[in-house]
Amino acid sequence: MTQTPWLAVMITPEQDFDGAPRLRQEFRVAEGHGAVAKATLRATAFGVYEAFINGVPVGEDVLSPGWSSYEWRLRYRTYDVTALVAPSSVLGVELGNGWYRGRLAWHGKSNLYGKDLGFFGQLDIEFADGHVQSVASDTSWQSGPSATTFNDLYDGQTIDARRNQSGWAEPGFDDGTWTGVQELEFDVDRLAEPVSPPVVRTAVVKPVEITTSPSGKTLVDFGQNLVGWLRFTIQGEAGSVITLRHAEVLEDGELGTRPLRSAKATDTFVLSGGQDVFEPTKTFHGFRYAEVTGWPGTPTAESLEAVVVHSDLERTGTFECSNELVNQLHRNIVWGLRGNFLDLPTDCPQRDERLGWTGDIAVFAPTAAFLYDVKGFLQDWLLDLAVEQKAADGLVPITVPDALKYCSQPAEFPSPESSALWSEASVWVPWALWEAYGDISVLQDQYESMTAHTRRVETLLSPTGLWDRGFQFGDWLDPDAAPDQPWAAKADTGVVATACLYRTACLTAQAARLLGKTDDAAYFEQLAARVRASFGEHYVAADGTIHSDCTTVYALALAFDVLQTPTLRKFAGGRLAELVRDNNYRVSTGFAGTPFITHALTDTGYMDEAYRLLLEEGCPSWLYPVTMGATTVWERWDSMLPDGTINPGEMTSFNHYALGAVAGWLHKTVGGISPAAPGYSKVRIAPVPGGDIDWARTSLRTPHGTVQVEWRLDDGALHLEATVPEGVEADVVLPGGELRTVGGGTHRFSSVLHIAASVAG
């Protein structure tokens, strides 16, 4: 947190102005100090803000300052505005409700963090002679209305172009209607400089088709499920209204809005009679389709465009192979990340939820860190996790920021307590960042959070040493669970939770060793040993069968190495493969088992089963949604049923990244790239062909340079080309286990292929 002195105060308009006020301060640049050397604006808000100098946006960001744990961390953004400052200037600001005051979660509640919108900003103008002139938010500012008459992240935005006041953020404006502002109580110690990048417009998508629905509605298909809003320029009769409704899918040829639950996802535009530009930047929607009513004439593909919005992340990893369905799956995973990495890692971007669920990112973080540079993005989120956790006596909430603490919970979710897999984000996410980027400061910064969680869960164990008491989400959304009972999985929740704790204790111990905290390391190693012994005593039968005997329990036991002997591990691998075969290679795991099952099969020699599981197209499977036209990963394996109807469950998102964690296996096993040391200071290149895939290309921009791997099958041989950054060593594993160690440069290998097959024959 910053301790930088501020002259600014938090100000709020004297009137609410429909929840979207404008603020302005006119000023003259000081004379007698030479030229302006640099001008810097630092700004934040209760709500979301857009700042302008002389009518020009100060930056490319939108929805700033984003959503953090406002009670303790209010982030501010910094802008170089040297080029915008003129001798006579205006600093103008538009505010919106955002996460601070808008609706959050499914309880219908607003104003969770406060009832008043506010702006806090300071423009520092540095001159050639060293003098600094500051223009700070204070009670001398003015406030007035904007063209926005309604705004909410869930429900949408209404813009009445007739109300727009031209020149409001430029010198000399005064229409006689603006009023003053008031100071709000605010502790500047809450201010925090962001670690994460801002939210920005990242792409524009044009319509691929415009059709008329059976009921006569105009439907615009953008061909891609995305997150953002629509933008267009239009002229029509003054007072006429254009309404846009958004949804991810169609059902019976009409907009499929039931999955949105109470979120209206509707933008409304009132025309001025002149040429109007509409862009609703105080909301966002998850959608592929838009229903348009009130459009003057008939909209065309050139009439409007979708603006894609998410955090400004750099792409680092790519994957492509000979199977186009798998390629589409990978594209879906990438788009799912893009839609849900909007300032924080959310579960979904469309319904009345959009929360930072900890379980989703706990399992997806390694995949995310391959696809994009998410180091700062997730480090910032982890700071919120840590402050929420500290305020809750070590309890890691199921969502971060924790809006749910202000809302009553349904009966099936009793009083909050640590939750396996979900609360594990406090340990698993920092560890994923350590492995991906090799920056020890991540573990240093989160160490207190990691140990606090692990110690808290230790107090929750039953006398048997198992984590088998209290509510658990468990293997959430097991495909065999009823649509209205997503927690009713085949896997025993105690088995899942205890296996998760074993992994957590091991990782916490490793972090302690890395940081030189030897006493802590020994403590957590002993905890891990006790948990492992209890797991074996109470959950593993003499013949190796694990309690509840389903794919998820074997996948977790193998992936987390909780089984105590090679014999038990061999049995578990065989039993897992048998269960996969018996289920005709359909997916049988939920949120807990899915990220780990292909790794578990691969590591125990059942490569054929892993590939057949990946390549299965029947429901439930990874490729089933692809065959149904999906362009993002779904929340449920059958969010859309084979007959084209939407799953009847209350939770049915068509943009959830968690089940896309399989991309981690694609990158490592099919593509062949994984870290042999943290941050890829040493690389392992070990592609294992299988199924009908006969070539693959994978690349990753690591902290040390770009690693590229390309392989193809030809005449019974594997031909491999690998490019390794200078100064980096790579272990190249060829079919049959032959190991070659190489340095920087491009290397080519050919090897007789050993066809991937199960050890069972």
N, C-alpha and C positions, 0 to 999 in steps of 0.2 A: 504494500500500500504506500501511496505517495505521501510525503510530508511537505511537498512544495507549498510555499506561501501563496495564498490567493487573495485577490482584492474583490473577487466576485461574491455575490450572494445568490441564493436560489430565489428566483422570482416566479410569480404566477399572475396571470391576468386578473383584473378586477371582475371580469365576467368570464364565463366558461366558453362562450362563443361556439356552442354545439360540439364541444370536445375537440376542436381543431383550431385553436387560436393562432394568430400571428403576433410576433413581437418585433419591435424595431428600435434601433438607437442610431440617430444621425450624429456624425462627428466630423471634425476637420482635423487633418493631420497637422501635428505641431510644426511650426516654422522655426528657422534659425538653427537647425541641428544638422544640416546637410541632407543628403539623399537618404531615402529609406533603404537600409541594408537588408532587413528581413522583417517579415510580419508573420506571426504565428497565432493561430486560434486554437484554443483548447475548449472543448464543449462537451456537455452532457445534459441529461434531462431526466425528470420524472415523466416517463412516457417515451415516445420516440420523437426525434427532431430532424429537420432539414434546415441547414444554415446557408445563408446567402450573403455575399458582399456585393453591393450595387447590382442586385438582381441575378448574380451569377452564383451557381452552387459552389460551395467551398471545397467539395470533394465528390468522389464518385460513389460514396457509401450511401446506403439506404437503411431504414429501420434502426439507425443508431440511437442510443448506445447498445442496443441488443438487450438480451435478458441475462442478467446475472443474479446472484443472491443479494438483492437490493438492500436487505437489512444490514449487510456488512460490506458489500462491494458494489459500488456504483462506478462503472468504468467511464472514462472520458476518451474522446478522440482528439488527435492533434493534427492540424492542417497547416501546410505552408501556403499562405495567402498573399505572399509578397506581390505577385503580379496583379492581384485584384484591388489592392488599396489605391485609392485616388485622393487628391487633396481634399475633396469633399466626398464623404462616403457614408454608407448605411450598412450596418450589420443587422440583417433580418433573419428571423427564425420562424418556422412553422412547427407546431407541436401536434402530436396525435396520441391516442390512448396507449397503443402498443401493449406490451405485457404488463406494464406497471398498473394500468387502470382498466384495461380491457378484460374481457372474459377469459378465464383460465380453467381448464379441466371441464369435466362433464356435469358439474354440480350447478351450473348456471350462475356462478358467482363472479362479480367484478370487483374492482377496487381492492384487490387483496393486499396491495402494498401502500395504498393511500388514495385519498379522494381528489387531491389537487394535482393537476399537471404543473410542471415547473421546468425552468431552464436555468442552467448554470454555465456561464462561459466567460472567457477572458481573451481578448485580442491584444497581444503585446507587439508593439511596433518599435523595432530597434533601428536607430539612426547611425549614420557614419561616425558621429562623435561619441557614440556609446550611450546616448540618452535613450530611455525607454518610455514610450507613451502607452498606457494601458486603457483599453475600453472594456469595461467589465459590466456584467449584468448587475443592475442595481435598481432602486425604486424610481429612477428618472426615466426608465424606458416607457414606451407606449405599447398598447395592445389593441388588437382589432380582430375582425372576423376574417375567415378564409372562405374559399369556395366550397370547402368540405362541410357538409351538414351532419354527417354520421361517419364513424370509423371504428372498426373492430377487426381484430385479426381473424376471428372465426367467421364473423357474419358479413364482412365486406365493407365497402366504402360508398358513400353517396357524395357526388360532386355536382354542384349547381353552378354552371359556368356563368350564369347571369350575375352571380355575386362576386365574381373575380374583380379585384381592384388592380388595374394595371399600374405598374410603377411603385407599388407599395414598399419594395425593398431598394428604392433608389432615392437619391437626394431630392429634396423639395416636395415630397409627397405630403399632403395634408387635406383630407376630405372632411375634416371637422367631426368625424364620428368616432375616432379612436379614443380610448380611455387609458388610464394608468395601470400600474402593476403593484403587487404587494410582495413583501418578502416572506418566504417560507422558512421555517426552522430547518436547519440542515447542518450536520456535522461533517466538516471537510475531511475528517479522518476516514470517512467511508469512501473517498475518492480513490480509484485504482487505475493505474495505467494498464491498458489491455495487453495481454500476451497474444491474443488471437487476432487474425486479420478481420477487417470489416466485412459486412454483408454488401454485396455489389450486384449489379446486373452483369451476368456472365455470358448470355447468349440471347439470340432472337430466333424464334421458331415461327415459320409461316404456316398457314393452314394447308392441309393436304386434300381436304374435301369439305364441301359445304352441302348439306342435304336437308330435306324436309322430313320431319318425324311423322309417324302415323297420325298424330294428333294435330299436325300442321305447324309444329314449331321449327324454327330454323336452328340447325345444329352445325357447329363448326368443329371439325376434327383436326387436331394439330399433329396427329400421328405419333405422339410421344406423351406419356404421362410425365408431367413436369411440375415444378413449383415456381410460382411467381404471379403474374397478372397479365391482363391484356392492355394494349396501347393502340390508340388510333387517333387520326385527325378527321374531323367531319364537320359538315355544315348542314344545318336544318332549321326548321321553324323554331323560333324562340319559345321555350317552355315545353317543347316535346321531350319525351323521356325514352332513353335507351336503357334496357335492363339486361344484364349479363348474369347468368347462373352457371356454376361450374361443377363438374363432376369428373371422376376418373373413368367411369365406364358407362355404357348404355345397357339398358335392360328392356327387352321387348321394343327396341327401337327408340326408346325415350331416355332422357337423362336419368342416370341411376343415382339418385340422391340419398336413398335410405342409409348407406354406410356413413354419411356425414353426420348422422344423428341430429343434434340440435343446431349444428353449424349451418348458417344460411348460405354462406359462400356466394353472396350476391352483390354485385356492384351496380350502382344506378347513376346515370349521367343525365343531367338536365341541360339542354342545349341553350346557347345564348342568342342564336340567330346569325352569328358570325361564324368564322372558322374557329373551331374549338379543338384543342389537343387534350385528350383524356388519358391519364395514367394514374391509377389508384395506388400510390406508394405508401399508404398507411395500413395496408392489409396484405395478405398473400393467400394463395389458394393452391391446393394440390389438384391438378386436373389434366385431362387430355381433351375433354369436350367442353364446349361452351354453348349454352342455349341463348340465342339473341332475340330479343323482342323490341319493337319500337324503332328499328333501324330505318332511316329514310331511304326508301328504295330497297334494293337487294344487296346485301354484303357480298363481296367477292374475296378471293384469296389475297388480293392486294389491299383490301380495305383495312385489315387489322392484323396484329401480330402478337404473339405471346412473348413476354419478357421473362427469361429464366433468372431466378434470383437465388443466391446462396452465398456462403462465406467464400472469400477470395482465396481459394486454395490452389496450389500448383500441382498439376498432374505429374506423377512420378513413375507409375507402373503401368505396363500394357500387357495384354495377352491376346493371342489369336491362334486358332488351330483349324484343322481341316473340316471340323464338324460345325456347320453353320448354326445349328440349334444351340450348341455350347457357346458359340460366339455371341449369340443373342442373349443367352443367359448372362454372360459376362457383361454385356452392355447394360442389361437390366440392373445388375448389381451396381455398376458405376452410376447409373441414373438414380438408383435408390439412395446411394450415398449423397449425391448432389442435392436431392430434394430434402433430405433429412439433416444435412449439415448446414443449416441456416442459423448461424450464430451459436448453436449448441447441438449436440447429437440427440435428435428427437426420435420417437418411435414412429410417428407418421406426420404428414404435413397437411392433412385435409379435414379431419373431423374435429369435434370439440374435445381435443386432447393435446396433441403436439407437445408432449412433455419429454423431458430429458431422462427417460427410463434408463436406469443404471444397468439392468440385465442385458439389454440389447447391445450396448457398447462394450460391455465386459467381454462378450464373445466375438464382437466384430472388429475390435480395435486393431488386431494384427492385419486383417484384410484391408482396413482403411489406410493403415500406415504404409502399405505397399502401393495402393492406388494413387494416393495423394500425400503431399507433405502436410500431415495433420498434427505435427508436433506442438506448435503454438496453440492451435485450435483446441486440442485436448488438454494441454497443460492449463489453459485458462479455465476450462470446465472443471478440471481437478481442483483448482483453487476454490471454486464454489463448493465442490463436494466436501473439501476439508473444513470450510467454515460452517457448513450445514451440520457436518458430523460433530464438530467440536461443540456446537451449540446444543446438540442432542446427546451429549455424554458418550460419544464414541459410536453412536448408531448411525450407520450409513443409510440414508433414506432411499426409497425405491425410485424416486425421481429427484433430479438436481437440475436447476434450483427446485426446492421442495415447496411447490405451491400446495400440495395435498395436505400439508400440516394445518392449513387454514380451512380445510373442507372435511365434512363428515364422511367417513368411509362406509362402504356397503357392509352388510352383515358378514359376508364370506371373508372379508379382510378384517380381522380383529385388530386390537391395538398394535401400533407399529413396533416392530422388532427387526433385528438383522435378518436378512433374507438371503439364503444361499443363491449363488450366481449373481443376483442383483447387487447385494452389498459387496460382493467380491470385486466389483469394479474399482474399489479403492486400492486394490492390490494388483489386479490383472491388467488394468489399463496402464498404470505407470510401468509395469514390467514389459508390456508390449512396446511402449515408447522407448524404453532402454534397449530392447533387442533391435528395434528398427533404426534408431538414431545414435546409439552409443553415447548418449549424454548423461553422465552420472548425476548431474544436477537435478534431473527429473526424480530420481530416487531420493536424493537429499531433500528436495522440497516436499515430497509426499511421504517421507518416512514416518513421521508422527501419525499421519492418517492411516498408513498401512498397518502399523503396529497396534494402533488403537482399535481398529476393526478386528484384527486377529485375536487380541486379548479379550475383547468383548464377547466374541463368539465362544471362546473357551469357557466363559462363565455360563453359557447357555447349554452346555453339554449335559446329558443325562448321566446318572451314575454308571452307565455302561460305557461311557466315553464317546457316545454317538451324538450327533446333532440330529435328534429325532423328535424334538418337541416343538410345539408351536406351529403356526401357519407357515407354509412354504408354497411358493409358486411352482416349484418342482420342474418337471419337464413340460412346461407351459405349452399349450396348443399341440399336444400329442394328436396326430391325425385320427386316432381311434377314439378320442374323447368326444362327447356330445357337443354340438355347436354352442350350447348355453352353459357348458361346464368345462371351460378351457383348462382348469387345474386338474381335472380327473384323468391323470395320465396312468399308463401302465407301470411306469417306474415308481418305486417306493420313494417318497420324498426324503426319508431319512437316508437312504442309500445315496441319493443325489447330493444332499446337503453335506453328508460326511465326506464324500469323495471331493467335493468342492473345497471343504475346509482343509483337507490334506494338501491339495495343491496350493492353497493360500498360505498355509503354514510353511511349506517348502519354499515358496517364492519370497515370503517375508524373511525367512532365515538367510536365503541367498543375498537379498538386499542388505541385510545386516552385515554379512561377511564382506560384501563389496565396500561398504562404508566404514569398515574397521570396527564395528560394534560387536566384538567377539562374545560378550556375555549375552547380549540379545540373540545373537545367532545360535548359540548353544541352547538357549531357552526355547526358541521356536523349532529348532531341530528335534528337541525332545518332545515338544508338543506334536510335531508331525509323526514321530515314531509311535507315540501313544495312540493317535488317531488311526494310524495305519494298522496297528495291532488290534484295536477295537473293531475296525471295519472287517478285518479278517476273521476275528472270533465270532462276530455276531451276524455278519452278512454273507460270508462265503462258506458254503457247505463243504463237506469232506471231499466230494467229487469235483469241486470247483464251481458249482452252480452259485450264482450270485442272487441274493434275495430279490424277488419279483421277476427274475429271469426274462428280461426283455432287452432289446438292442441298446437302449440308452444306458443301462447300468453297466453293460460290458464295454461300451464305447468310452464312458467316463473312467472306468476302472483301468482300462488300458492306456488311454491318453494321458491320465494323471499318474500312471505308474503306482497305483495304490496296492496292487497285488504283491504278495510277499515272496513268491518263488517263481522261477521260470516255468515250472510245471503248471501252476495256476494261470500264468500268463498265456501259456500255450493252449490250455483248455478254453480260456476266455476268448481268445482269437478264433478258435474253431467253432465255439458256440455262437459267437457273433455272426460269423460267416454263415452258419447253418440257419440262423434266424432270418438273415437277409435273403437267403435262397428260398426258405419256406414262405416268405412273404412276396415271392415273385419279383424281388428287387424293387418293390415299392418302398418309399420312405415310411418308416414307422417311428420316427423320433420327433420330438418337439424342440423348443428353444434350447434346452440343455444338451441333448444328445446330438443334434444335427451338426453343429460346428466341428464335432470331433469324430464322427463315425467313419468317414473316409480315411482320416489319418490312422485311426485304430486298425482298420482293415489292412491298410498299406503296411503299417509297422509290424504286423504279425504275419505278413506274407500272403494275404488274400487280395492281391491286386485285381484279379478278375472280378471279384465281388464288388470291389470299390468302383471299378469302371462301369460295371453293369448297373450299379445303383445310380451313378451319375447320369448314365445315358438312357435310363428308363423314361418312357414318355407317358405311361399311364398315370392316372391319379391315385394316390399322391406321389409326386416326384418333382425334382427340380425342373425338368423340362416340360412337364404338363402345362404350367402357365404359359410357357413359350409357345406351345402348340395352340393355345387359346388366344394368342395375339398379345400377350402381356409385354409391356415395355419397361416395367419395373418389377422388383421382387414383391410378392404378396405377403400379407400377414399370416394368412392361412394357406395351407397347401391347396385348398379348394375354395379360395375366396369367391371364385366363380365356378359354378358347377358345370359338368359336361354339357348340360342342356342350355347353357348360356344364361341361367338365372343366378342371382347373387346369393351367396351363402346366407342362410337365415339367421346366423349368429349375430348378436348385437355388435361384436367387434369384427369388422370385415374391412380391413384396409387393403388397398391395392398398391401401397407404397410403404413397405416395411423392410429395412435392410437386413435384419437379424439372420434370416434363413439364407442370406447370400454369403454368409461366412465360408461357404464351400469354395469361394474364390481363392481362399488361402491355400486350399489343396490344389486347385488348378495351377496357381503360381509355383508352388513348391514341387509337386509331383509330376504334373503334366508339363508345365513350363520348365521346371528344373532349377529354380532359383530360391535359395534360402540362406539366412545368415549362418556362417560357421563361427562367427564372433559378433558381439554386439556392434550395431551400426554398420555391419557388412565390412568391417575392417579385414575380415577374411570371409570368403564366400564359398558356399557349397553349391556345386552345379551337378544335379543328379536327376535328369528327366527319366521317367519310366513310362514308355509307351504302353498303350492298352486300348481295348475296345476297337472301334473303327477309326480312331484318330491316327493318321499317318504323317502328320507334320504339326509343328507348333512353333510359334515365335513369342518370346517373352522378353521384356526389358524392364529395368529398374534403375532409376537415378538415385544412387545411394549418396551418403555424405562424402564419399571418396571418389565418385564418378559413376558413370553408367555401366551397368552389367547387361549384356545382351546374350541371349541363348536362342539358337534356332536349330531344330532337328527335323529330319525327315527319314522315312523308311523307304528303302529301295533294294529289291532283290535280296530280302532277308537280312539286310544290314541296317544299322543305325548310323546315319551320317550327322555329326554334331559340329556346329560352329559356335564357339563361345568367345565373347569379347570381355576382357577383364580390365578394369582401370589400372593405370600405372601406380605402382606402390602397393597394390593389393594382391594377396595370394589367394588362389582358388583351388579347392579340392574338386576334381572332376571325377565323378563316379560313372563308369560305363556299364552296360549290361553285363551281368554276371558278377558285378562287384569290383571289377578292376579299377584301381584308384590311380589317378594321375594328378600331381600337384604342379600348378603352373603359376606364372607371374603375369604382369600386365601385358596386354596385347591381344591379338586375335589368334585363336587356336582351333585347329580342325582335327576331328577324330572320326574314325570309322570302326565299327565293331559289329561282329555277328550278333544278331538279335536273339536274346533268350525270351521267347514268347511269355508274356505275363500270364500266369495261371495260378489257381489256388493250390496251396500245399496239400489240400485234400484230394487233389487229382483232377 
